[in-house]
C-alpha cells in the first residue's frame, strides 16, 4: 500500500455527512461511497466531490480503489457490514457503538485480528485535543487520587415513533446513541466497573428515553452517568480527585474547553480546543491512517479490546433495565 490511504463511506446518513465533511476539509482522500440506491450515492458523491458512487454496499466493499471503510449504518448492521468489509480485505472504522452487543463486538474484533486488519471504533471524543490534554493531566497526577466522574449526555430528539432514535429494531434509544459517550468516558478514566447499578424510563415504542447509571470500581471509585433522548440538559462532565478536579464545558464530548481547579477553587489551567477545521471528527481518521501505515491493528487510544469491554458494560446496563433488541 502506498502512503495514500483511500476511504470508502458505507451509507449516506447524517453521521456519514458530518464525518465525510471533516475528511474532505482536512485533506483526506475519500475515494468512494456506497448506498442502497444509486441516486443517494450520486448525491452524496456530488456533495463532497467523491470520484466513485456505488449503488450498493457490496459494490463499495469490493471496490479495489478503497483501503479503509467507514461503517455508518444503524447499530444492528454494524457487525454484518464490518465483517463483509474485513472479509474483502478492507480495514474498518466503525461508528459507535462498535456493535449492538458484546457478542457481535467480539466477533468483529476476532475477525479483524485473524485477517491482520485494523478495526477501530469511531468514538471521536477520545481523539479530540481537549481529551488528549486531559489524559496528560491525569497521568501527571495533578488531581491526586482520582475518585469520581460525572457525565451526562442529554438531547431533546424527535418523538416520532418512526424515527430511528425511537426504533428498537434499529437499536434506537438513549443508551446506545447517547449514553455510549459517558459510559465510554468512564471506561477511559477508570476501566471496566466492578459493579453496575442502572435505572431507566421508556417510550411507547419500547426504546429507552432516560438511563442513569452508577459504576463502582475495585479501588472504590464511583462514576455516574445520565443519558436522555427526550430532554436537553447541561451535557457537561467532571473528573474529581483528592487534590482537585477537571470541569469540562458543554458540550463535553465535542471540541470544547475545560478548567483544572485545586481544592480551594484556584484555576490551575484553562484549555480551549482551537487550531483545526471542522467538527474534529477527522482526528479518528488521522489515528486510523497512522495505524494502517504502521501495520498496527488496534489503537492505544481506543483499543479494540476496550470496545468489546464497553459493549459488555452496555449489555449489563441493558440487563438491569430490562432492555432487549429484536432478534437477541
Phi and psi in degrees as GROMACS dihedral restraints (atoms count N, CA, C in turn):
[ dihedral_restraints ]
;  ai    aj    ak    al  type     phi  dphi    fc
    3     4     5     6     1   -75.0    20    10
    4     5     6     7     1   175.0    20    10
    6     7     8     9     1   -65.3    20    10
    7     8     9    10     1   -23.6    20    10
    9    10    11    12     1   -74.8    20    10
   10    11    12    13     1   120.8    20    10
   12    13    14    15     1  -109.9    20    10
   13    14    15    16     1   124.9    20    10
   15    16    17    18     1  -106.2    20    10
   16    17    18    19     1   126.3    20    10
   18    19    20    21     1   -93.1    20    10
   19    20    21    22     1   145.0    20    10
   21    22    23    24     1  -120.0    20    10
   22    23    24    25     1   136.1    20    10
   24    25    26    27     1  -105.1    20    10
   25    26    27    28     1   115.8    20    10
   27    28    29    30     1   -99.2    20    10
   28    29    30    31     1   106.5    20    10
   30    31    32    33     1    96.2    20    10
   31    32    33    34     1   155.7    20    10
   33    34    35    36     1  -128.2    20    10
   34    35    36    37     1    33.0    20    10
   36    37    38    39     1   -78.7    20    10
   37    38    39    40     1  -170.5    20    10
   39    40    41    42     1   -59.0    20    10
   40    41    42    43     1   -44.9    20    10
   42    43    44    45     1   -68.2    20    10
   43    44    45    46     1   -31.9    20    10
   45    46    47    48     1   -65.6    20    10
   46    47    48    49     1   -38.6    20    10
   48    49    50    51     1   -61.7    20    10
   49    50    51    52     1   -45.5    20    10
   51    52    53    54     1   -64.0    20    10
   52    53    54    55     1   -46.2    20    10
   54    55    56    57     1   -65.2    20    10
   55    56    57    58     1   -46.3    20    10
   57    58    59    60     1   -65.2    20    10
   58    59    60    61     1   -37.4    20    10
   60    61    62    63     1   -58.3    20    10
   61    62    63    64     1   -44.0    20    10
   63    64    65    66     1   -67.4    20    10
   64    65    66    67     1   -37.8    20    10
   66    67    68    69     1   -59.0    20    10
   67    68    69    70     1   -50.4    20    10
   69    70    71    72     1   -64.6    20    10
   70    71    72    73     1   -44.0    20    10
   72    73    74    75     1   -63.1    20    10
   73    74    75    76     1   -25.2    20    10
   75    76    77    78     1  -109.3    20    10
   76    77    78    79     1    18.4    20    10
   78    79    80    81     1    82.7    20    10
   79    80    81    82     1    13.0    20    10
   81    82    83    84     1   -79.4    20    10
   82    83    84    85     1   156.9    20    10
   84    85    86    87     1   -96.6    20    10
   85    86    87    88     1   109.5    20    10
   87    88    89    90     1  -100.7    20    10
   88    89    90    91     1   109.5    20    10
   90    91    92    93     1   -90.3    20    10
   91    92    93    94     1   -34.5    20    10
   93    94    95    96     1  -155.8    20    10
   94    95    96    97     1   158.1    20    10
   96    97    98    99     1  -133.9    20    10
   97    98    99   100     1   145.9    20    10
   99   100   101   102     1  -127.0    20    10
  100   101   102   103     1   135.9    20    10
  102   103   104   105     1  -134.1    20    10
  103   104   105   106     1   176.7    20    10
  105   106   107   108     1   -81.7    20    10
  106   107   108   109     1    -6.7    20    10
  108   109   110   111     1  -141.0    20    10
  109   110   111   112     1   148.2    20    10
  111   112   113   114     1   -64.8    20    10
  112   113   114   115     1   -37.5    20    10
  114   115   116   117     1   -62.3    20    10
  115   116   117   118     1   -43.6    20    10
  117   118   119   120     1   -66.2    20    10
  118   119   120   121     1   -42.6    20    10
  120   121   122   123     1   -63.6    20    10
  121   122   123   124     1   -42.3    20    10
  123   124   125   126     1   -63.1    20    10
  124   125   126   127     1   -43.0    20    10
  126   127   128   129     1   -63.9    20    10
  127   128   129   130     1   -42.5    20    10
  129   130   131   132     1   -64.1    20    10
  130   131   132   133     1   -45.5    20    10
  132   133   134   135     1   -62.4    20    10
  133   134   135   136     1   -40.6    20    10
  135   136   137   138     1   -65.4    20    10
  136   137   138   139     1   -38.0    20    10
  138   139   140   141     1   -62.4    20    10
  139   140   141   142     1   -37.8    20    10
  141   142   143   144     1  -112.7    20    10
  142   143   144   145     1     5.7    20    10
  144   145   146   147     1    67.4    20    10
  145   146   147   148     1    39.6    20    10
  147   148   149   150     1   -88.6    20    10
  148   149   150   151     1   130.6    20    10
  150   151   152   153     1   -63.7    20    10
  151   152   153   154     1   -36.8    20    10
  153   154   155   156     1  -123.8    20    10
  154   155   156   157     1   131.6    20    10
  156   157   158   159     1  -121.2    20    10
  157   158   159   160     1   118.3    20    10
  159   160   161   162     1  -102.4    20    10
  160   161   162   163     1   142.9    20    10
  162   163   164   165     1   -86.6    20    10
  163   164   165   166     1     7.2    20    10
  165   166   167   168     1  -154.0    20    10
  166   167   168   169     1   157.6    20    10
  168   169   170   171     1   -65.8    20    10
  169   170   171   172     1   -37.1    20    10
  171   172   173   174     1   -61.1    20    10
  172   173   174   175     1   -41.7    20    10
  174   175   176   177     1   -65.3    20    10
  175   176   177   178     1   -38.4    20    10
  177   178   179   180     1   -62.4    20    10
  178   179   180   181     1   -47.5    20    10
  180   181   182   183     1   -60.5    20    10
  181   182   183   184     1   -34.6    20    10
  183   184   185   186     1   -85.9    20    10
  184   185   186   187     1    -2.4    20    10
  186   187   188   189     1   -67.8    20    10
  187   188   189   190     1   116.5    20    10
  189   190   191   192     1   -69.4    20    10
  190   191   192   193     1   -11.8    20    10
  192   193   194   195     1   -86.5    20    10
  193   194   195   196     1     3.3    20    10
  195   196   197   198     1  -111.9    20    10
  196   197   198   199     1   132.5    20    10
  198   199   200   201     1  -101.4    20    10
  199   200   201   202     1   -36.9    20    10
  201   202   203   204     1  -138.3    20    10
  202   203   204   205     1   138.2    20    10
  204   205   206   207     1  -115.5    20    10
  205   206   207   208     1   131.1    20    10
  207   208   209   210     1   -92.8    20    10
  208   209   210   211     1   115.6    20    10
  210   211   212   213     1   -93.8    20    10
  211   212   213   214     1   114.6    20    10
  213   214   215   216     1  -128.5    20    10
  214   215   216   217     1    23.3    20    10
  216   217   218   219     1   -73.4    20    10
  217   218   219   220     1   169.9    20    10
  219   220   221   222     1   -58.7    20    10
  220   221   222   223     1   156.3    20    10
  222   223   224   225     1   -47.2    20    10
  223   224   225   226     1   -45.6    20    10
  225   226   227   228     1   -64.4    20    10
  226   227   228   229     1   -12.3    20    10
  228   229   230   231     1  -105.5    20    10
  229   230   231   232     1    -1.0    20    10
  231   232   233   234     1   -58.8    20    10
  232   233   234   235     1   -48.3    20    10
  234   235   236   237     1   -63.5    20    10
  235   236   237   238     1   -45.2    20    10
  237   238   239   240     1   -61.0    20    10
  238   239   240   241     1   -48.1    20    10
  240   241   242   243     1   -75.0    20    10
  241   242   243   244     1   -35.0    20    10
  243   244   245   246     1   -65.1    20    10
  244   245   246   247     1   -41.9    20    10
  246   247   248   249     1   -63.2    20    10
  247   248   249   250     1   -41.5    20    10
  249   250   251   252     1   -62.1    20    10
  250   251   252   253     1   -42.2    20    10
  252   253   254   255     1   -66.0    20    10
  253   254   255   256     1   -44.5    20    10
  255   256   257   258     1   -63.0    20    10
  256   257   258   259     1   -42.2    20    10
  258   259   260   261     1   -65.6    20    10
  259   260   261   262     1   -21.2    20    10
  261   262   263   264     1   -90.8    20    10
  262   263   264   265     1     4.4    20    10
  264   265   266   267     1    85.7    20    10
  265   266   267   268     1    18.8    20    10
  267   268   269   270     1  -101.1    20    10
  268   269   270   271     1   140.5    20    10
  270   271   272   273     1   -69.2    20    10
  271   272   273   274     1   156.7    20    10
  273   274   275   276     1  -134.4    20    10
  274   275   276   277     1   136.8    20    10
  276   277   278   279     1  -112.6    20    10
  277   278   279   280     1   116.8    20    10
  279   280   281   282     1  -110.3    20    10
  280   281   282   283     1   124.6    20    10
  282   283   284   285     1   -56.7    20    10
  283   284   285   286     1   143.6    20    10
  285   286   287   288     1   -73.7    20    10
  286   287   288   289     1   150.8    20    10
  288   289   290   291     1   -69.4    20    10
  289   290   291   292     1   155.6    20    10
  291   292   293   294     1   -57.9    20    10
  292   293   294   295     1   -27.5    20    10
  294   295   296   297     1  -158.1    20    10
  295   296   297   298     1  -175.8    20    10
  297   298   299   300     1   -80.1    20    10
  298   299   300   301     1   -29.7    20    10
  300   301   302   303     1  -155.0    20    10
  301   302   303   304     1   174.6    20    10
  303   304   305   306     1   -67.7    20    10
  304   305   306   307     1   -32.8    20    10
  306   307   308   309     1   -60.8    20    10
  307   308   309   310     1   -46.4    20    10
  309   310   311   312     1   -65.5    20    10
  310   311   312   313     1   -40.9    20    10
  312   313   314   315     1   -60.5    20    10
  313   314   315   316     1   -42.6    20    10
  315   316   317   318     1   -60.2    20    10
  316   317   318   319     1   -42.5    20    10
  318   319   320   321     1   -63.6    20    10
  319   320   321   322     1   -42.9    20    10
  321   322   323   324     1   -63.2    20    10
  322   323   324   325     1   -48.6    20    10
  324   325   326   327     1   -64.0    20    10
  325   326   327   328     1   -41.6    20    10
  327   328   329   330     1   -66.4    20    10
  328   329   330   331     1   -39.3    20    10
  330   331   332   333     1   -64.2    20    10
  331   332   333   334     1   -43.9    20    10
  333   334   335   336     1   -60.6    20    10
  334   335   336   337     1   -43.8    20    10
  336   337   338   339     1   -62.9    20    10
  337   338   339   340     1   -40.3    20    10
  339   340   341   342     1   -67.1    20    10
  340   341   342   343     1   -23.0    20    10
  342   343   344   345     1  -107.6    20    10
  343   344   345   346     1     7.8    20    10
  345   346   347   348     1    53.4    20    10
  346   347   348   349     1    50.0    20    10
  348   349   350   351     1  -126.8    20    10
  349   350   351   352     1   154.2    20    10
  351   352   353   354     1   -76.5    20    10
  352   353   354   355     1   134.2    20    10
  354   355   356   357     1  -125.7    20    10
  355   356   357   358     1   126.8    20    10
  357   358   359   360     1  -139.1    20    10
  358   359   360   361     1   129.0    20    10
  360   361   362   363     1   -79.2    20    10
  361   362   363   364     1   133.0    20    10
  363   364   365   366     1   -82.2    20    10
  364   365   366   367     1    57.9    20    10
  366   367   368   369     1   -86.7    20    10
  367   368   369   370     1    83.5    20    10
  369   370   371   372     1   -59.5    20    10
  370   371   372   373     1   -28.3    20    10
  372   373   374   375     1   -55.7    20    10
  373   374   375   376     1   -40.3    20    10
  375   376   377   378     1   -61.3    20    10
  376   377   378   379     1   -25.1    20    10
  378   379   380   381     1   -97.5    20    10
  379   380   381   382     1    -2.0    20    10
  381   382   383   384     1   -75.0    20    10
  382   383   384   385     1   152.3    20    10
  384   385   386   387     1   -56.3    20    10
  385   386   387   388     1   -40.0    20    10
  387   388   389   390     1   -68.7    20    10
  388   389   390   391     1   -30.9    20    10
  390   391   392   393     1   -74.7    20    10
  391   392   393   394     1   -33.0    20    10
  393   394   395   396     1   -59.7    20    10
  394   395   396   397     1   -45.9    20    10
  396   397   398   399     1   -67.9    20    10
  397   398   399   400     1   -38.1    20    10
  399   400   401   402     1   -62.0    20    10
  400   401   402   403     1   -40.6    20    10
  402   403   404   405     1   -61.9    20    10
  403   404   405   406     1   -38.2    20    10
  405   406   407   408     1   -64.3    20    10
  406   407   408   409     1   -41.9    20    10
  408   409   410   411     1   -64.4    20    10
  409   410   411   412     1   -43.4    20    10
  411   412   413   414     1   -64.0    20    10
  412   413   414   415     1   -41.9    20    10
  414   415   416   417     1   -64.8    20    10
  415   416   417   418     1   -31.1    20    10
  417   418   419   420     1   -76.3    20    10
  418   419   420   421     1   -12.0    20    10
  420   421   422   423     1    79.1    20    10
  421   422   423   424     1    18.0    20    10
  423   424   425   426     1   -58.6    20    10
  424   425   426   427     1   -33.6    20    10
  426   427   428   429     1   -88.9    20    10
  427   428   429   430     1     2.0    20    10
  429   430   431   432     1    74.8    20    10
  430   431   432   433     1  -139.0    20    10
  432   433   434   435     1   -82.7    20    10
  433   434   435   436     1   111.3    20    10
  435   436   437   438     1   -73.9    20    10
  436   437   438   439     1   124.3    20    10
  438   439   440   441     1  -114.5    20    10
  439   440   441   442     1   -26.3    20    10
  441   442   443   444     1  -152.9    20    10
  442   443   444   445     1   160.2    20    10
  444   445   446   447     1  -141.9    20    10
  445   446   447   448     1   138.2    20    10
  447   448   449   450     1  -130.3    20    10
  448   449   450   451     1   132.0    20    10
  450   451   452   453     1  -153.8    20    10
  451   452   453   454     1   139.3    20    10
  453   454   455   456     1  -128.5    20    10
  454   455   456   457     1   154.1    20    10
  456   457   458   459     1  -139.7    20    10
  457   458   459   460     1   102.7    20    10
  459   460   461   462     1  -128.7    20    10
  460   461   462   463     1   133.2    20    10
  462   463   464   465     1  -139.5    20    10
  463   464   465   466     1   149.2    20    10
  465   466   467   468     1   -95.8    20    10
  466   467   468   469     1    90.6    20    10
  468   469   470   471     1   -98.4    20    10
  469   470   471   472     1   166.8    20    10
  471   472   473   474     1   -57.0    20    10
  472   473   474   475     1   142.8    20    10
  474   475   476   477     1   -88.9    20    10
  475   476   477   478     1    -7.6    20    10
  477   478   479   480     1   -52.1    20    10
  478   479   480   481     1   119.7    20    10
  480   481   482   483     1   -62.4    20    10
  481   482   483   484     1   -18.6    20    10
  483   484   485   486     1   -85.6    20    10
  484   485   486   487     1   -11.3    20    10
  486   487   488   489     1   -68.5    20    10
  487   488   489   490     1   144.1    20    10
  489   490   491   492     1   -54.7    20    10
  490   491   492   493     1   -37.0    20    10
  492   493   494   495     1   -63.3    20    10
  493   494   495   496     1   -22.2    20    10
  495   496   497   498     1  -106.0    20    10
  496   497   498   499     1     9.2    20    10
  498   499   500   501     1  -104.1    20    10
  499   500   501   502     1   115.0    20    10
  501   502   503   504     1   -63.3    20    10
  502   503   504   505     1   -35.0    20    10
  504   505   506   507     1   -62.3    20    10
  505   506   507   508     1   -25.0    20    10
  507   508   509   510     1  -103.7    20    10
  508   509   510   511     1    13.6    20    10
  510   511   512   513     1    72.7    20    10
  511   512   513   514     1    20.4    20    10
  513   514   515   516     1   -71.1    20    10
  514   515   516   517     1   167.9    20    10
  516   517   518   519     1   129.0    20    10
  517   518   519   520     1   167.8    20    10
  519   520   521   522     1   -67.2    20    10
  520   521   522   523     1   -34.5    20    10
  522   523   524   525     1   -66.7    20    10
  523   524   525   526     1   -56.9    20    10
  525   526   527   528     1   -77.0    20    10
  526   527   528   529     1   -24.7    20    10
  528   529   530   531     1   -87.9    20    10
  529   530   531   532     1   -39.3    20    10
  531   532   533   534     1  -115.4    20    10
  532   533   534   535     1   -48.2    20    10
  534   535   536   537     1   -62.9    20    10
  535   536   537   538     1   -23.0    20    10
  537   538   539   540     1   -57.9    20    10
  538   539   540   541     1   -29.6    20    10
  540   541   542   543     1   -68.3    20    10
  541   542   543   544     1   -57.3    20    10
  543   544   545   546     1   -66.3    20    10
  544   545   546   547     1   -32.3    20    10
  546   547   548   549     1   -64.0    20    10
  547   548   549   550     1   -44.3    20    10
  549   550   551   552     1   -61.4    20    10
  550   551   552   553     1   -41.3    20    10
  552   553   554   555     1   -62.0    20    10
  553   554   555   556     1   -43.0    20    10
  555   556   557   558     1   -61.7    20    10
  556   557   558   559     1   -40.8    20    10
  558   559   560   561     1   -61.8    20    10
  559   560   561   562     1   -40.9    20    10
  561   562   563   564     1   -61.9    20    10
  562   563   564   565     1   -35.0    20    10
  564   565   566   567     1   -87.6    20    10
  565   566   567   568     1   -44.1    20    10
  567   568   569   570     1  -115.7    20    10
  568   569   570   571     1   -12.8    20    10
  570   571   572   573     1    87.4    20    10
  571   572   573   574     1  -162.3    20    10
  573   574   575   576     1   -75.2    20    10
  574   575   576   577     1   137.2    20    10
  576   577   578   579     1   -72.3    20    10
  577   578   579   580     1   151.8    20    10
  579   580   581   582     1   -82.1    20    10
  580   581   582   583     1   -40.4    20    10
  582   583   584   585     1  -132.3    20    10
  583   584   585   586     1   150.4    20    10
  585   586   587   588     1  -132.9    20    10
  586   587   588   589     1   125.1    20    10
  588   589   590   591     1  -113.6    20    10
  589   590   591   592     1   144.3    20    10
  591   592   593   594     1  -153.7    20    10
  592   593   594   595     1   148.1    20    10
  594   595   596   597     1  -142.7    20    10
  595   596   597   598     1   151.4    20    10
  597   598   599   600     1  -150.1    20    10
  598   599   600   601     1   159.5    20    10
  600   601   602   603     1  -124.0    20    10
  601   602   603   604     1   157.7    20    10
  603   604   605   606     1  -128.7    20    10
  604   605   606   607     1   156.3    20    10
  606   607   608   609     1   -89.1    20    10
  607   608   609   610     1   171.0    20    10
  609   610   611   612     1   -61.4    20    10
  610   611   612   613     1   -26.6    20    10
  612   613   614   615     1   -75.6    20    10
  613   614   615   616     1    -8.9    20    10
  615   616   617   618     1    94.2    20    10
  616   617   618   619     1    -9.9    20    10
  618   619   620   621     1   -73.2    20    10
  619   620   621   622     1   146.0    20    10
  621   622   623   624     1   -73.1    20    10
  622   623   624   625     1   131.2    20    10
  624   625   626   627     1   -97.1    20    10
  625   626   627   628     1   -37.0    20    10
  627   628   629   630     1  -139.0    20    10
  628   629   630   631     1   138.4    20    10
  630   631   632   633     1  -139.1    20    10
  631   632   633   634     1   124.8    20    10
  633   634   635   636     1  -115.8    20    10
  634   635   636   637     1   138.9    20    10
  636   637   638   639     1  -133.1    20    10
  637   638   639   640     1   152.9    20    10
  639   640   641   642     1  -129.5    20    10
  640   641   642   643     1   120.9    20    10
  642   643   644   645     1  -107.5    20    10
  643   644   645   646     1   136.3    20    10
  645   646   647   648     1  -119.4    20    10
  646   647   648   649     1   143.7    20    10
  648   649   650   651     1  -115.9    20    10
  649   650   651   652     1   166.3    20    10
  651   652   653   654     1   -57.0    20    10
  652   653   654   655     1   -35.3    20    10
  654   655   656   657     1   -85.6    20    10
  655   656   657   658     1     7.7    20    10
  657   658   659   660     1    90.6    20    10
  658   659   660   661     1    -1.5    20    10
  660   661   662   663     1   -67.5    20    10
  661   662   663   664     1   156.4    20    10
  663   664   665   666     1  -133.7    20    10
  664   665   666   667     1   136.1    20    10
  666   667   668   669     1  -123.0    20    10
  667   668   669   670     1   136.9    20    10
  669   670   671   672     1  -121.0    20    10
  670   671   672   673     1   137.5    20    10
  672   673   674   675     1  -132.3    20    10
  673   674   675   676     1   151.9    20    10
  675   676   677   678     1  -142.7    20    10
  676   677   678   679     1   132.8    20    10
  678   679   680   681     1  -133.8    20    10
  679   680   681   682     1   146.7    20    10
  681   682   683   684     1  -153.7    20    10
  682   683   684   685     1   141.3    20    10
  684   685   686   687     1  -105.3    20    10
  685   686   687   688     1     1.9    20    10
  687   688   689   690     1  -119.7    20    10
  688   689   690   691     1     3.9    20    10
  690   691   692   693     1  -147.4    20    10
  691   692   693   694     1   146.0    20    10
  693   694   695   696     1  -100.9    20    10
  694   695   696   697     1   114.2    20    10
  696   697   698   699     1  -109.0    20    10
  697   698   699   700     1  -162.0    20    10
  699   700   701   702     1   -71.6    20    10
  700   701   702   703     1   -30.5    20    10
  702   703   704   705     1    52.1    20    10
  703   704   705   706     1    55.8    20    10
  705   706   707   708     1  -121.7    20    10
  706   707   708   709     1   171.1    20    10
  708   709   710   711     1  -147.7    20    10
  709   710   711   712     1   152.4    20    10
  711   712   713   714     1  -140.1    20    10
  712   713   714   715     1   146.1    20    10
  714   715   716   717     1  -119.8    20    10
  715   716   717   718     1   128.0    20    10
  717   718   719   720     1  -122.6    20    10
  718   719   720   721     1   129.9    20    10
  720   721   722   723     1  -126.1    20    10
  721   722   723   724     1  -179.5    20    10
  723   724   725   726     1   -71.3    20    10
  724   725   726   727     1   -19.7    20    10
  726   727   728   729     1  -111.6    20    10
  727   728   729   730     1    -2.4    20    10
  729   730   731   732     1   163.9    20    10
  730   731   732   733     1  -169.7    20    10
  732   733   734   735     1  -149.4    20    10
  733   734   735   736     1   163.4    20    10
  735   736   737   738     1  -116.0    20    10
  736   737   738   739     1   123.8    20    10
  738   739   740   741     1  -107.2    20    10
  739   740   741   742     1   116.7    20    10
  741   742   743   744     1   -97.7    20    10
  742   743   744   745     1   131.1    20    10
  744   745   746   747     1   -70.2    20    10
  745   746   747   748     1   165.3    20    10
  747   748   749   750     1   -72.6    20    10
  748   749   750   751     1   143.2    20    10
  750   751   752   753     1   -91.0    20    10
  751   752   753   754     1   117.9    20    10
  753   754   755   756     1   -62.7    20    10
  754   755   756   757     1   -28.0    20    10
  756   757   758   759     1   -87.8    20    10
  757   758   759   760     1    -5.8    20    10
  759   760   761   762     1  -107.6    20    10
  760   761   762   763     1   170.9    20    10
  762   763   764   765     1   -55.9    20    10
  763   764   765   766     1   121.3    20    10
  765   766   767   768     1  -156.4    20    10
  766   767   768   769     1  -165.7    20    10
  768   769   770   771     1  -119.4    20    10
  769   770   771   772     1   173.7    20    10
  771   772   773   774     1  -154.5    20    10
  772   773   774   775     1   166.4    20    10
  774   775   776   777     1  -127.8    20    10
  775   776   777   778     1   140.9    20    10
  777   778   779   780     1  -103.9    20    10
  778   779   780   781     1   124.7    20    10
  780   781   782   783     1  -123.4    20    10
  781   782   783   784     1   145.3    20    10
  783   784   785   786     1   -87.1    20    10
  784   785   786   787     1  -173.7    20    10
  786   787   788   789     1   -74.8    20    10
  787   788   789   790     1    -6.7    20    10
  789   790   791   792     1  -108.6    20    10
  790   791   792   793     1     9.2    20    10
  792   793   794   795     1    90.0    20    10
  793   794   795   796     1     5.4    20    10
  795   796   797   798     1   -72.0    20    10
  796   797   798   799     1   130.8    20    10
  798   799   800   801     1   -79.3    20    10
  799   800   801   802     1   116.3    20    10
  801   802   803   804     1   -88.4    20    10
  802   803   804   805     1   -29.3    20    10
  804   805   806   807     1  -157.8    20    10
  805   806   807   808     1   142.4    20    10
  807   808   809   810     1  -123.0    20    10
  808   809   810   811     1   132.2    20    10
  810   811   812   813     1  -125.0    20    10
  811   812   813   814     1   137.9    20    10
  813   814   815   816     1  -130.8    20    10
  814   815   816   817     1   131.6    20    10
  816   817   818   819     1   -76.5    20    10
  817   818   819   820     1   116.0    20    10
  819   820   821   822     1  -144.7    20    10
  820   821   822   823     1   174.2    20    10
  822   823   824   825     1    88.1    20    10
  823   824   825   826     1    19.6    20    10
  825   826   827   828     1  -144.5    20    10
  826   827   828   829     1   165.3    20    10
  828   829   830   831     1  -104.0    20    10
  829   830   831   832     1   139.6    20    10
  831   832   833   834     1    91.2    20    10
  832   833   834   835     1  -160.0    20    10
  834   835   836   837     1   -87.2    20    10
  835   836   837   838     1   -13.0    20    10
  837   838   839   840     1    98.0    20    10
  838   839   840   841     1     6.5    20    10
  840   841   842   843     1   -73.2    20    10
  841   842   843   844     1   -17.7    20    10
  843   844   845   846     1   -70.0    20    10
  844   845   846   847     1   -17.8    20    10
  846   847   848   849     1   -62.1    20    10
  847   848   849   850     1   -32.6    20    10
  849   850   851   852     1   -70.2    20    10
  850   851   852   853     1   -31.7    20    10
  852   853   854   855     1   -69.9    20    10
  853   854   855   856     1   -38.5    20    10
  855   856   857   858     1   -57.9    20    10
  856   857   858   859     1   -44.6    20    10
  858   859   860   861     1   -64.0    20    10
  859   860   861   862     1   -45.5    20    10
  861   862   863   864     1   -59.6    20    10
  862   863   864   865     1   -45.6    20    10
  864   865   866   867     1   -65.8    20    10
  865   866   867   868     1   -39.3    20    10
  867   868   869   870     1   -62.8    20    10
  868   869   870   871     1   -40.6    20    10
  870   871   872   873     1   -66.4    20    10
  871   872   873   874     1   -43.3    20    10
  873   874   875   876     1   -61.5    20    10
  874   875   876   877     1   -44.9    20    10
  876   877   878   879     1   -63.8    20    10
  877   878   879   880     1   -32.3    20    10
  879   880   881   882     1   -85.1    20    10
  880   881   882   883     1    -3.1    20    10
  882   883   884   885     1    70.2    20    10
  883   884   885   886     1    28.6    20    10
  885   886   887   888     1  -106.1    20    10
  886   887   888   889     1   150.7    20    10
  888   889   890   891     1  -119.7    20    10
  889   890   891   892     1     5.8    20    10
  891   892   893   894     1  -150.7    20    10
  892   893   894   895     1   144.7    20    10
  894   895   896   897     1   -90.4    20    10
  895   896   897   898     1   143.0    20    10
  897   898   899   900     1   -72.8    20    10
  898   899   900   901     1   -27.4    20    10
  900   901   902   903     1   -79.1    20    10
  901   902   903   904     1   -42.2    20    10
  903   904   905   906     1  -133.2    20    10
  904   905   906   907     1    77.1    20    10
  906   907   908   909     1   -63.1    20    10
  907   908   909   910     1   145.3    20    10
  909   910   911   912     1   -59.3    20    10
  910   911   912   913     1   -40.5    20    10
  912   913   914   915     1   -65.3    20    10
  913   914   915   916     1   -32.0    20    10
  915   916   917   918     1   -71.3    20    10
  916   917   918   919     1   -33.6    20    10
  918   919   920   921     1   -59.8    20    10
  919   920   921   922     1   -39.9    20    10
  921   922   923   924     1   -64.8    20    10
  922   923   924   925     1   -44.4    20    10
  924   925   926   927     1   -61.7    20    10
  925   926   927   928     1   -39.4    20    10
  927   928   929   930     1   -64.6    20    10
  928   929   930   931     1   -39.5    20    10
  930   931   932   933     1   -63.1    20    10
  931   932   933   934     1   -35.4    20    10
  933   934   935   936     1   -61.7    20    10
  934   935   936   937     1   -41.6    20    10
  936   937   938   939     1   -63.6    20    10
  937   938   939   940     1   -44.4    20    10
  939   940   941   942     1   -63.5    20    10
  940   941   942   943     1   -38.5    20    10
  942   943   944   945     1   -61.5    20    10
  943   944   945   946     1   -42.3    20    10
  945   946   947   948     1   -64.6    20    10
  946   947   948   949     1   -39.5    20    10
  948   949   950   951     1   -60.9    20    10
  949   950   951   952     1   -45.7    20    10
  951   952   953   954     1   -62.7    20    10
  952   953   954   955     1   -37.6    20    10
  954   955   956   957     1   -60.4    20    10
  955   956   957   958     1   -42.1    20    10
  957   958   959   960     1   -71.8    20    10
  958   959   960   961     1   -27.9    20    10
  960   961   962   963     1   -99.8    20    10
  961   962   963   964     1    -1.9    20    10
  963   964   965   966     1    75.4    20    10
  964   965   966   967     1    38.6    20    10
  966   967   968   969     1  -109.9    20    10
  967   968   969   970     1   122.0    20    10
  969   970   971   972     1  -129.0    20    10
  970   971   972   973     1   148.6    20    10
  972   973   974   975     1  -101.8    20    10
  973   974   975   976     1   151.6    20    10
  975   976   977   978     1   -54.3    20    10
  976   977   978   979     1   136.2    20    10
  978   979   980   981     1    90.4    20    10
  979   980   981   982     1    -9.2    20    10
